[in-house]
Amino acid sequence: MNVPLLVMGRVFFMIPFLVFGIMHLMAGEQMAGMVPIPGGVIWIYITGIAQIAAAISILTGKQTRLACILLALLMLIYVVTMHIPGMMHAANQAASQASMSAALKDLGLAGGALILAYVHSNKA
């Protein structure tokens, strides 16, 4: 296994989640309207903390398999509850394309998280 590539990949993969998590904590009130279930801002904070925790786990290599499986689940929940409805109910073509871009990004991140979970499942 090429260790420098694995380390660089882990760092590059965790950076967006660290940044997204911080953004959730800093701008939770502004993001609350995007939450499709009751609870609003509390869900923004919970998901922000979850993303930061996953980023730390990926960076440190501690509980990475579990963190990545849960992270993939979170990304898929975003796709199903926010991005697909956003595509279907968009006011215009630009909004629909923005939702599709976000859905594809989160789908790719979920795939990357599952790959990293697999890599860490083979560690003894």
GUTOR-221542 format. One record per atom (N, C-alpha, C): residue number from 1; residue in three letters; chain; atom name; x, z, y. Coordinates in Angstrom, 3 decimals. Layout:
BEGIN
nr, rest, kette, atom, px, pz, py
NUM, ALA, A, CA, X, Z, Y
...
end
This chain:
BEGIN
nr, rest, kette, atom, px, pz, py
1, MET, A, N, 0.849, 0.000, -1.181
1, MET, A, CA, 0.000, 0.000, 0.000
1, MET, A, C, 0.895, 0.000, 1.245
2, ASN, A, N, 0.548, -0.806, 2.216
2, ASN, A, CA, 1.317, -0.894, 3.444
2, ASN, A, C, 0.886, 0.240, 4.385
3, VAL, A, N, 1.632, 1.312, 4.393
3, VAL, A, CA, 1.251, 2.527, 5.120
3, VAL, A, C, 1.139, 2.304, 6.638
4, PRO, A, N, 2.096, 1.600, 7.291
4, PRO, A, CA, 1.932, 1.399, 8.744
4, PRO, A, C, 0.629, 0.671, 9.088
5, LEU, A, N, 0.237, -0.308, 8.292
5, LEU, A, CA, -1.024, -1.003, 8.562
5, LEU, A, C, -2.213, -0.080, 8.379
6, LEU, A, N, -2.163, 0.757, 7.356
6, LEU, A, CA, -3.250, 1.703, 7.120
6, LEU, A, C, -3.367, 2.697, 8.272
7, VAL, A, N, -2.245, 3.205, 8.738
7, VAL, A, CA, -2.251, 4.158, 9.856
7, VAL, A, C, -2.783, 3.486, 11.119
8, MET, A, N, -2.274, 2.294, 11.415
8, MET, A, CA, -2.754, 1.577, 12.612
8, MET, A, C, -4.240, 1.280, 12.497
9, GLY, A, N, -4.691, 0.852, 11.319
9, GLY, A, CA, -6.109, 0.564, 11.117
9, GLY, A, C, -6.976, 1.785, 11.315
10, ARG, A, N, -6.538, 2.921, 10.792
10, ARG, A, CA, -7.291, 4.172, 10.969
10, ARG, A, C, -7.378, 4.548, 12.442
11, VAL, A, N, -6.270, 4.433, 13.155
11, VAL, A, CA, -6.265, 4.785, 14.580
11, VAL, A, C, -7.167, 3.832, 15.362
12, PHE, A, N, -7.023, 2.520, 15.124
12, PHE, A, CA, -7.858, 1.555, 15.838
12, PHE, A, C, -9.331, 1.744, 15.516
13, PHE, A, N, -9.637, 2.105, 14.263
13, PHE, A, CA, -11.025, 2.283, 13.855
13, PHE, A, C, -11.634, 3.532, 14.478
14, MET, A, N, -10.846, 4.605, 14.618
14, MET, A, CA, -11.414, 5.853, 15.120
14, MET, A, C, -11.577, 5.881, 16.633
15, ILE, A, N, -10.800, 5.080, 17.358
15, ILE, A, CA, -10.861, 5.114, 18.828
15, ILE, A, C, -12.266, 4.846, 19.363
16, PRO, A, N, -12.967, 3.795, 18.910
16, PRO, A, CA, -14.320, 3.597, 19.447
16, PRO, A, C, -15.248, 4.789, 19.212
17, PHE, A, N, -15.141, 5.418, 18.044
17, PHE, A, CA, -16.022, 6.549, 17.765
17, PHE, A, C, -15.686, 7.751, 18.645
18, LEU, A, N, -14.415, 7.957, 18.911
18, LEU, A, CA, -14.021, 9.030, 19.822
18, LEU, A, C, -14.581, 8.760, 21.216
19, VAL, A, N, -14.415, 7.543, 21.694
19, VAL, A, CA, -14.907, 7.175, 23.026
19, VAL, A, C, -16.435, 7.218, 23.073
20, PHE, A, N, -17.100, 6.626, 22.064
20, PHE, A, CA, -18.571, 6.658, 22.038
20, PHE, A, C, -19.077, 8.099, 22.000
21, GLY, A, N, -18.420, 8.952, 21.223
21, GLY, A, CA, -18.831, 10.350, 21.138
21, GLY, A, C, -18.708, 11.057, 22.475
22, ILE, A, N, -17.594, 10.822, 23.155
22, ILE, A, CA, -17.404, 11.423, 24.486
22, ILE, A, C, -18.448, 10.897, 25.456
23, MET, A, N, -18.722, 9.598, 25.384
23, MET, A, CA, -19.750, 9.012, 26.263
23, MET, A, C, -21.119, 9.631, 26.002
24, HIS, A, N, -21.429, 9.898, 24.732
24, HIS, A, CA, -22.706, 10.534, 24.408
24, HIS, A, C, -22.805, 11.915, 25.050
25, LEU, A, N, -21.715, 12.650, 25.049
25, LEU, A, CA, -21.738, 13.989, 25.631
25, LEU, A, C, -21.770, 13.947, 27.159
26, MET, A, N, -21.112, 12.966, 27.742
26, MET, A, CA, -21.047, 12.875, 29.203
26, MET, A, C, -22.296, 12.252, 29.830
27, ALA, A, N, -22.968, 11.358, 29.099
27, ALA, A, CA, -24.104, 10.635, 29.679
27, ALA, A, C, -25.353, 10.776, 28.812
28, GLY, A, N, -25.505, 11.911, 28.183
28, GLY, A, CA, -26.638, 12.128, 27.291
28, GLY, A, C, -27.984, 11.943, 27.956
29, GLU, A, N, -28.131, 12.431, 29.158
29, GLU, A, CA, -29.415, 12.322, 29.868
29, GLU, A, C, -29.789, 10.855, 30.102
30, GLN, A, N, -28.808, 10.034, 30.464
30, GLN, A, CA, -29.082, 8.626, 30.719
30, GLN, A, C, -29.393, 7.863, 29.436
31, MET, A, N, -28.854, 8.306, 28.302
31, MET, A, CA, -29.067, 7.629, 27.026
31, MET, A, C, -30.331, 8.101, 26.314
32, ALA, A, N, -30.908, 9.189, 26.747
32, ALA, A, CA, -32.024, 9.819, 26.030
32, ALA, A, C, -33.211, 8.883, 25.837
33, GLY, A, N, -33.427, 7.972, 26.745
33, GLY, A, CA, -34.554, 7.053, 26.633
33, GLY, A, C, -34.429, 6.075, 25.481
34, MET, A, N, -33.241, 5.929, 24.929
34, MET, A, CA, -33.024, 5.004, 23.822
34, MET, A, C, -33.380, 5.617, 22.471
35, VAL, A, N, -33.598, 6.921, 22.424
35, VAL, A, CA, -33.863, 7.619, 21.164
35, VAL, A, C, -35.307, 7.359, 20.738
36, PRO, A, N, -35.496, 6.771, 19.534
36, PRO, A, CA, -36.851, 6.403, 19.112
36, PRO, A, C, -37.652, 7.528, 18.457
37, ILE, A, N, -37.101, 8.739, 18.431
37, ILE, A, CA, -37.803, 9.868, 17.812
37, ILE, A, C, -37.859, 11.020, 18.800
38, PRO, A, N, -38.765, 11.963, 18.595
38, PRO, A, CA, -38.842, 13.119, 19.501
38, PRO, A, C, -37.537, 13.916, 19.492
39, GLY, A, N, -37.213, 14.484, 20.605
39, GLY, A, CA, -36.015, 15.301, 20.720
39, GLY, A, C, -35.069, 14.782, 21.780
40, GLY, A, N, -35.187, 13.494, 22.089
40, GLY, A, CA, -34.431, 12.887, 23.173
40, GLY, A, C, -32.962, 13.228, 23.225
41, VAL, A, N, -32.604, 13.935, 24.268
41, VAL, A, CA, -31.200, 14.170, 24.586
41, VAL, A, C, -30.461, 14.975, 23.514
42, ILE, A, N, -31.157, 15.840, 22.803
42, ILE, A, CA, -30.477, 16.629, 21.774
42, ILE, A, C, -29.897, 15.722, 20.700
43, TRP, A, N, -30.605, 14.636, 20.354
43, TRP, A, CA, -30.096, 13.687, 19.358
43, TRP, A, C, -28.877, 12.940, 19.878
44, ILE, A, N, -28.844, 12.693, 21.167
44, ILE, A, CA, -27.671, 12.041, 21.766
44, ILE, A, C, -26.460, 12.959, 21.613
45, TYR, A, N, -26.636, 14.232, 21.912
45, TYR, A, CA, -25.533, 15.182, 21.787
45, TYR, A, C, -25.095, 15.367, 20.327
46, ILE, A, N, -26.062, 15.451, 19.420
46, ILE, A, CA, -25.725, 15.618, 18.000
46, ILE, A, C, -24.934, 14.411, 17.495
47, THR, A, N, -25.397, 13.211, 17.827
47, THR, A, CA, -24.680, 12.026, 17.354
47, THR, A, C, -23.317, 11.895, 18.034
48, GLY, A, N, -23.212, 12.331, 19.280
48, GLY, A, CA, -21.912, 12.324, 19.954
48, GLY, A, C, -20.919, 13.252, 19.268
49, ILE, A, N, -21.375, 14.438, 18.939
49, ILE, A, CA, -20.509, 15.396, 18.233
49, ILE, A, C, -20.140, 14.854, 16.858
50, ALA, A, N, -21.102, 14.221, 16.176
50, ALA, A, CA, -20.829, 13.645, 14.856
50, ALA, A, C, -19.776, 12.542, 14.942
51, GLN, A, N, -19.858, 11.715, 15.972
51, GLN, A, CA, -18.876, 10.640, 16.128
51, GLN, A, C, -17.489, 11.192, 16.432
52, ILE, A, N, -17.404, 12.210, 17.258
52, ILE, A, CA, -16.110, 12.841, 17.558
52, ILE, A, C, -15.540, 13.490, 16.298
53, ALA, A, N, -16.389, 14.191, 15.562
53, ALA, A, CA, -15.930, 14.832, 14.318
53, ALA, A, C, -15.427, 13.789, 13.321
54, ALA, A, N, -16.135, 12.673, 13.207
54, ALA, A, CA, -15.702, 11.614, 12.298
54, ALA, A, C, -14.365, 11.030, 12.760
55, ALA, A, N, -14.208, 10.822, 14.053
55, ALA, A, CA, -12.944, 10.291, 14.575
55, ALA, A, C, -11.786, 11.231, 14.253
56, ILE, A, N, -12.004, 12.521, 14.424
56, ILE, A, CA, -10.959, 13.502, 14.114
56, ILE, A, C, -10.645, 13.486, 12.620
57, SER, A, N, -11.683, 13.404, 11.798
57, SER, A, CA, -11.485, 13.353, 10.349
57, SER, A, C, -10.686, 12.118, 9.947
58, ILE, A, N, -11.022, 10.979, 10.520
58, ILE, A, CA, -10.312, 9.738, 10.214
58, ILE, A, C, -8.860, 9.843, 10.654
59, LEU, A, N, -8.627, 10.405, 11.819
59, LEU, A, CA, -7.264, 10.534, 12.346
59, LEU, A, C, -6.420, 11.486, 11.509
60, THR, A, N, -7.009, 12.605, 11.099
60, THR, A, CA, -6.244, 13.625, 10.376
60, THR, A, C, -6.205, 13.393, 8.870
61, GLY, A, N, -7.130, 12.581, 8.363
61, GLY, A, CA, -7.196, 12.359, 6.919
61, GLY, A, C, -7.888, 13.487, 6.172
62, LYS, A, N, -8.537, 14.374, 6.880
62, LYS, A, CA, -9.249, 15.500, 6.255
62, LYS, A, C, -10.727, 15.150, 6.100
63, GLN, A, N, -11.226, 15.235, 4.882
63, GLN, A, CA, -12.633, 14.938, 4.573
63, GLN, A, C, -13.042, 13.533, 5.056
64, THR, A, N, -12.106, 12.606, 5.015
64, THR, A, CA, -12.348, 11.271, 5.558
64, THR, A, C, -13.403, 10.512, 4.765
65, ARG, A, N, -13.402, 10.639, 3.453
65, ARG, A, CA, -14.391, 9.925, 2.648
65, ARG, A, C, -15.804, 10.325, 3.052
66, LEU, A, N, -16.071, 11.617, 3.106
66, LEU, A, CA, -17.392, 12.106, 3.489
66, LEU, A, C, -17.732, 11.690, 4.919
67, ALA, A, N, -16.785, 11.858, 5.827
67, ALA, A, CA, -17.029, 11.502, 7.228
67, ALA, A, C, -17.377, 10.026, 7.367
68, CYS, A, N, -16.688, 9.175, 6.628
68, CYS, A, CA, -16.935, 7.734, 6.732
68, CYS, A, C, -18.268, 7.332, 6.111
69, ILE, A, N, -18.653, 7.982, 5.031
69, ILE, A, CA, -19.966, 7.697, 4.439
69, ILE, A, C, -21.068, 8.098, 5.420
70, LEU, A, N, -20.939, 9.266, 6.024
70, LEU, A, CA, -21.934, 9.718, 6.994
70, LEU, A, C, -21.926, 8.843, 8.244
71, LEU, A, N, -20.747, 8.403, 8.662
71, LEU, A, CA, -20.629, 7.519, 9.818
71, LEU, A, C, -21.303, 6.177, 9.540
72, ALA, A, N, -21.109, 5.637, 8.347
72, ALA, A, CA, -21.774, 4.390, 7.975
72, ALA, A, C, -23.287, 4.567, 8.001
73, LEU, A, N, -23.762, 5.689, 7.491
73, LEU, A, CA, -25.200, 5.979, 7.517
73, LEU, A, C, -25.717, 6.036, 8.952
74, LEU, A, N, -24.981, 6.699, 9.833
74, LEU, A, CA, -25.370, 6.780, 11.242
74, LEU, A, C, -25.449, 5.391, 11.870
75, MET, A, N, -24.451, 4.555, 11.594
75, MET, A, CA, -24.450, 3.200, 12.154
75, MET, A, C, -25.640, 2.396, 11.636
76, LEU, A, N, -25.962, 2.542, 10.356
76, LEU, A, CA, -27.101, 1.819, 9.799
76, LEU, A, C, -28.426, 2.335, 10.374
77, ILE, A, N, -28.504, 3.623, 10.644
77, ILE, A, CA, -29.701, 4.171, 11.312
77, ILE, A, C, -29.847, 3.556, 12.699
78, TYR, A, N, -28.740, 3.416, 13.424
78, TYR, A, CA, -28.794, 2.756, 14.738
78, TYR, A, C, -29.334, 1.334, 14.614
79, VAL, A, N, -28.841, 0.594, 13.622
79, VAL, A, CA, -29.268, -0.794, 13.438
79, VAL, A, C, -30.771, -0.856, 13.200
80, VAL, A, N, -31.258, -0.009, 12.281
80, VAL, A, CA, -32.663, -0.072, 11.879
80, VAL, A, C, -33.601, 0.483, 12.944
81, THR, A, N, -33.213, 1.567, 13.606
81, THR, A, CA, -34.150, 2.227, 14.523
81, THR, A, C, -34.067, 1.750, 15.969
82, MET, A, N, -32.925, 1.188, 16.365
82, MET, A, CA, -32.790, 0.766, 17.770
82, MET, A, C, -32.560, -0.726, 17.935
83, HIS, A, N, -31.598, -1.281, 17.185
83, HIS, A, CA, -31.189, -2.652, 17.459
83, HIS, A, C, -32.175, -3.692, 16.924
84, ILE, A, N, -32.671, -3.515, 15.712
84, ILE, A, CA, -33.649, -4.478, 15.191
84, ILE, A, C, -34.935, -4.438, 16.013
85, PRO, A, N, -35.488, -3.253, 16.316
85, PRO, A, CA, -36.659, -3.248, 17.213
85, PRO, A, C, -36.328, -3.844, 18.590
86, GLY, A, N, -35.107, -3.618, 19.073
86, GLY, A, CA, -34.704, -4.201, 20.351
86, GLY, A, C, -34.709, -5.716, 20.316
87, MET, A, N, -34.300, -6.281, 19.198
87, MET, A, CA, -34.330, -7.752, 19.052
87, MET, A, C, -35.767, -8.254, 19.016
88, MET, A, N, -36.622, -7.524, 18.322
88, MET, A, CA, -37.993, -7.985, 18.119
88, MET, A, C, -38.863, -7.820, 19.359
89, HIS, A, N, -38.568, -6.820, 20.177
89, HIS, A, CA, -39.435, -6.518, 21.313
89, HIS, A, C, -38.746, -6.754, 22.652
90, ALA, A, N, -37.703, -7.548, 22.653
90, ALA, A, CA, -36.957, -7.789, 23.887
90, ALA, A, C, -37.816, -8.572, 24.890
91, ALA, A, N, -37.606, -8.264, 26.158
91, ALA, A, CA, -38.359, -8.926, 27.223
91, ALA, A, C, -37.910, -10.372, 27.425
92, ASN, A, N, -36.676, -10.662, 27.054
92, ASN, A, CA, -36.159, -12.018, 27.249
92, ASN, A, C, -35.057, -12.308, 26.240
93, GLN, A, N, -34.587, -13.542, 26.251
93, GLN, A, CA, -33.572, -13.974, 25.299
93, GLN, A, C, -32.268, -13.196, 25.465
94, ALA, A, N, -31.877, -12.914, 26.682
94, ALA, A, CA, -30.622, -12.186, 26.921
94, ALA, A, C, -30.686, -10.778, 26.326
95, ALA, A, N, -31.813, -10.106, 26.484
95, ALA, A, CA, -31.971, -8.758, 25.929
95, ALA, A, C, -31.978, -8.805, 24.404
96, SER, A, N, -32.600, -9.818, 23.846
96, SER, A, CA, -32.615, -9.965, 22.391
96, SER, A, C, -31.209, -10.202, 21.859
97, GLN, A, N, -30.434, -11.034, 22.547
97, GLN, A, CA, -29.057, -11.293, 22.126
97, GLN, A, C, -28.186, -10.059, 22.277
98, ALA, A, N, -28.424, -9.254, 23.299
98, ALA, A, CA, -27.666, -8.013, 23.466
98, ALA, A, C, -27.950, -7.061, 22.309
99, SER, A, N, -29.215, -6.966, 21.897
99, SER, A, CA, -29.569, -6.119, 20.760
99, SER, A, C, -28.956, -6.651, 19.475
100, MET, A, N, -28.927, -7.976, 19.328
100, MET, A, CA, -28.327, -8.555, 18.136
100, MET, A, C, -26.823, -8.287, 18.104
101, SER, A, N, -26.172, -8.406, 19.242
101, SER, A, CA, -24.731, -8.113, 19.313
101, SER, A, C, -24.456, -6.667, 18.938
102, ALA, A, N, -25.269, -5.750, 19.453
102, ALA, A, CA, -25.095, -4.333, 19.138
102, ALA, A, C, -25.355, -4.086, 17.646
103, ALA, A, N, -26.359, -4.762, 17.090
103, ALA, A, CA, -26.654, -4.599, 15.664
103, ALA, A, C, -25.493, -5.093, 14.816
104, LEU, A, N, -24.941, -6.251, 15.164
104, LEU, A, CA, -23.823, -6.787, 14.396
104, LEU, A, C, -22.579, -5.921, 14.533
105, LYS, A, N, -22.341, -5.379, 15.723
105, LYS, A, CA, -21.201, -4.476, 15.922
105, LYS, A, C, -21.349, -3.238, 15.049
106, ASP, A, N, -22.519, -2.630, 15.074
106, ASP, A, CA, -22.729, -1.417, 14.288
106, ASP, A, C, -22.730, -1.706, 12.788
107, LEU, A, N, -23.217, -2.875, 12.395
107, LEU, A, CA, -23.161, -3.263, 10.988
107, LEU, A, C, -21.701, -3.423, 10.541
108, GLY, A, N, -20.886, -4.043, 11.380
108, GLY, A, CA, -19.460, -4.179, 11.075
108, GLY, A, C, -18.754, -2.831, 11.015
109, LEU, A, N, -19.089, -1.935, 11.941
109, LEU, A, CA, -18.496, -0.601, 11.914
109, LEU, A, C, -18.916, 0.160, 10.655
110, ALA, A, N, -20.160, -0.011, 10.237
110, ALA, A, CA, -20.613, 0.629, 8.998
110, ALA, A, C, -19.822, 0.087, 7.813
111, GLY, A, N, -19.610, -1.213, 7.786
111, GLY, A, CA, -18.812, -1.805, 6.714
111, GLY, A, C, -17.391, -1.281, 6.711
112, GLY, A, N, -16.783, -1.189, 7.883
112, GLY, A, CA, -15.428, -0.647, 7.977
112, GLY, A, C, -15.372, 0.798, 7.515
113, ALA, A, N, -16.387, 1.577, 7.867
113, ALA, A, CA, -16.427, 2.982, 7.440
113, ALA, A, C, -16.529, 3.079, 5.923
114, LEU, A, N, -17.320, 2.209, 5.316
114, LEU, A, CA, -17.445, 2.232, 3.858
114, LEU, A, C, -16.149, 1.812, 3.177
115, ILE, A, N, -15.456, 0.849, 3.748
115, ILE, A, CA, -14.160, 0.445, 3.196
115, ILE, A, C, -13.181, 1.613, 3.277
116, LEU, A, N, -13.145, 2.285, 4.419
116, LEU, A, CA, -12.237, 3.433, 4.573
116, LEU, A, C, -12.630, 4.565, 3.631
117, ALA, A, N, -13.926, 4.756, 3.422
117, ALA, A, CA, -14.377, 5.770, 2.457
117, ALA, A, C, -13.880, 5.408, 1.064
118, TYR, A, N, -13.932, 4.143, 0.711
118, TYR, A, CA, -13.429, 3.712, -0.597
118, TYR, A, C, -11.939, 3.960, -0.713
119, VAL, A, N, -11.186, 3.625, 0.325
119, VAL, A, CA, -9.738, 3.851, 0.308
119, VAL, A, C, -9.449, 5.327, 0.074
120, HIS, A, N, -10.211, 6.190, 0.699
120, HIS, A, CA, -9.972, 7.625, 0.559
120, HIS, A, C, -10.552, 8.197, -0.727
121, SER, A, N, -11.418, 7.457, -1.407
121, SER, A, CA, -11.927, 7.943, -2.694
121, SER, A, C, -10.899, 7.756, -3.791
122, ASN, A, N, -9.913, 6.907, -3.549
122, ASN, A, CA, -8.882, 6.653, -4.547
122, ASN, A, C, -7.643, 7.523, -4.351
123, LYS, A, N, -7.710, 8.451, -3.428
123, LYS, A, CA, -6.593, 9.374, -3.225
123, LYS, A, C, -6.777, 10.578, -4.133
124, ALA, A, N, -5.728, 11.010, -4.706
124, ALA, A, CA, -5.799, 12.195, -5.585
124, ALA, A, C, -5.484, 13.447, -4.817
end
